[in-house]
Amino acid sequence: MERTGAYILLESLKREGVDILFGYPGGAVIDIYDELPRHPEIRHILTRHEQGAVHAADGYARASGKVGCCLVTSGPGATNTVTGIATAYADSIPLVVITGQVPTQLIGNDAFQEVDIVGITRPCTKHNFLVKDVKKLARTIRQAFYLARSGRPGPVLVDLPKDIVQATAEFLWPDDISMRSYNPTYKPNANQLRRAAELIAESQRPVLLCGGGVVMADAASEATALARKLRIPVTATLMGLGAFPATDELFLGMVGMHGTYAANLAINNADLVVCAGARFDDRVTGKIAAFAPKARIVHIDIDPTSIRKNVDVDIPVVGDCKLALAGILDICESKYAEKDWATQHALWLKDVASWKKSKPLSYEPSADGAIKPQEVIEALRELTRGDAIIATEVGQHQMWAAQYYEFTKPRTLLTSGGLGTMGYGFPAAIGAQLALPDKMVIAVAGDGSLQMNIQELATAVANKLPVKVIILNNRHLGMVRQWQELFYAGNYSSTNMEAQPDFVRLAEAYGAEGYRIERACDLLPELEKALSTPNPAFVDVRVEREENVYPIVPAGAALDEMLLV
Ligand SMILES: Cc1ncc(C[n+]2csc(CCOP(=O)(O)OP(=O)(O)O)c2C)c(N)n1
């Protein structure tokens, strides 16, 4: 029996396990929306902006490990997704974004709501498709999901002209998927694993550096086992937080621009860095010529193009982090069974412990009862026992969340690491809450970032999602103000945000709850009250306006040139 393209699309999404579809309708996709009520297995979440839909799909994907999916119309609907697609691309998040397109015969005519979204997104998608034949639709969707989730994950866009959605064909679901030119390497080369294990066995001062790839590959338990059994101290990039428990004595804290003293010094003094699933981003390495100057480097990555892109490495291991870390540990435990790793690393662990102890993350509590932003994150950690999913926006609050929440589990920090997208956190929290309805989901926001996608409060209210937004409200674009203070002689150009809505009344106007906290003594009880409501809520926490994030490695400086206060 012949079916419409709209039916074939939705049936294909079902086969791919899509239970939640984020989206926003319009002329080019109206036939798909017409079909949607006949597919009740797919819950459609109507966001208030297409950017919100992509970020929500991204939050859903990061929290659940599944592919996030969204549907938007052509033209402005499609262009509104670009920031979200680039955000997912920068952090290797699996998404399938379906855009409507003008009918095939109008493509290239400057038709109403026509944009070349395939051209626009070519550099920020893992792959994209323009479907030109309804008979190929099911296979294209299958390929899109396969590409999004396999190898190094990433966003895939499928552009669907309106006539293809309306055309009919048999629904034929391909049994298997194979793409001749695309064969990601999962299984690492045994020889490289052996050489990596040899370097570990020789090293006196090793560090394990975990990136987002460890989280995405569900390799946190392998990373943890390797570090604990071989007694190797661990650091993580922003994206890698949660891959190893922050509460473990072997954990040094985050590395890089806002990394801890201990982590940055450890990298600087290490004789071996085992990097898993990180790409040596400039925010991590600081001045590249001075990065890990005494260390040999083992780099594990599923994407061969990441290797030697930014730093030279001694042993490249191309493959899945889970298999690679498990494989290296296996070799270490069998080939070096008699080795006493604790003794071999004893001096190093002592050094590292002394750095941790001498200069831990710290801040001056306020003398006059005002609230320090770091205290808010500590209060959240205490009240949630470190067990919430924390989505962040971008700025100082993001770094304080990374530094002070002490993430102990993977997939609990949702943050735009690579692109640094303000406006990401709140919709991502909505997506995560839909993926994991029983989890406590909190967005830690700056007053600037929240205003970029604040309209999504309507989505949270409409779907009765108990997402909480904790606003570290400094009435500044704080991170930019910090740079102006430290590096631009206090020229505070366009970073004042005193003109802002009353977030409490705004939340109430949307039908959510609003709280305001102004004094440190009210922080714990008021936060507790806000966290226990079953409704979505904004919590406007008035924090000290000029607090800065420390440590900070100035842009272009070496990691050991960090400023501590
Ligand atoms: C979409 C976007 N525009 C601009 C920036 C540059 N930027 C980085 S941090 C920041 C300030 C963020 O202010 P806020 O959300 O209030 O957080 P705070 O730093 O005060 O905690 C800006 C403007 C960005 N990262 N993303």
The ligand as a MOL file (V3000), in Angstrom:
LIG
                    3D

  0  0  0     0  0            999 V3000
M  V30 BEGIN CTAB
M  V30 COUNTS 26 27 0 0 0
M  V30 BEGIN ATOM
M  V30 1 C 25.2770 33.6230 21.7330 0
M  V30 2 C 26.4490 34.2270 22.4110 0
M  V30 3 N 26.6940 35.5440 22.3190 0
M  V30 4 C 27.7540 36.0960 22.9580 0
M  V30 5 C 28.6020 35.3160 23.6960 0
M  V30 6 C 29.8240 35.9370 24.3840 0
M  V30 7 N 29.7080 35.7920 25.8430 0 CHG=1
M  V30 8 C 30.3420 34.8190 26.5300 0
M  V30 9 S 30.0020 34.8410 28.1480 0
M  V30 10 C 29.0330 36.1990 27.9940 0
M  V30 11 C 28.3540 36.8070 29.1810 0
M  V30 12 C 27.3080 35.9370 29.7400 0
M  V30 13 O 26.5650 36.6720 30.6870 0
M  V30 14 P 25.5610 35.9390 31.6560 0
M  V30 15 O 24.7180 34.9710 30.9300 0
M  V30 16 O 24.8160 36.9780 32.4310 0
M  V30 17 O 26.4990 35.0950 32.5940 0
M  V30 18 P 27.6340 35.5130 33.6380 0
M  V30 19 O 28.9220 35.5170 32.9000 0
M  V30 20 O 27.2750 36.8760 34.1700 0
M  V30 21 O 27.5720 34.4520 34.6740 0
M  V30 22 C 28.9820 36.6120 26.6590 0
M  V30 23 C 28.2470 37.8140 26.1700 0
M  V30 24 C 28.3240 33.9260 23.7420 0
M  V30 25 N 29.0990 33.0760 24.4010 0
M  V30 26 N 27.2340 33.4220 23.1350 0
M  V30 END ATOM
M  V30 BEGIN BOND
M  V30 1 1 1 2
M  V30 2 1 2 3
M  V30 3 2 2 26
M  V30 4 2 3 4
M  V30 5 1 4 5
M  V30 6 1 5 6
M  V30 7 2 5 24
M  V30 8 1 6 7
M  V30 9 2 7 8
M  V30 10 1 7 22
M  V30 11 1 8 9
M  V30 12 1 9 10
M  V30 13 1 10 11
M  V30 14 2 10 22
M  V30 15 1 11 12
M  V30 16 1 12 13
M  V30 17 1 13 14
M  V30 18 2 14 15
M  V30 19 1 14 16
M  V30 20 1 14 17
M  V30 21 1 17 18
M  V30 22 2 18 19
M  V30 23 1 18 20
M  V30 24 1 18 21
M  V30 25 1 22 23
M  V30 26 1 24 25
M  V30 27 1 24 26
M  V30 END BOND
M  V30 END CTAB
M  END
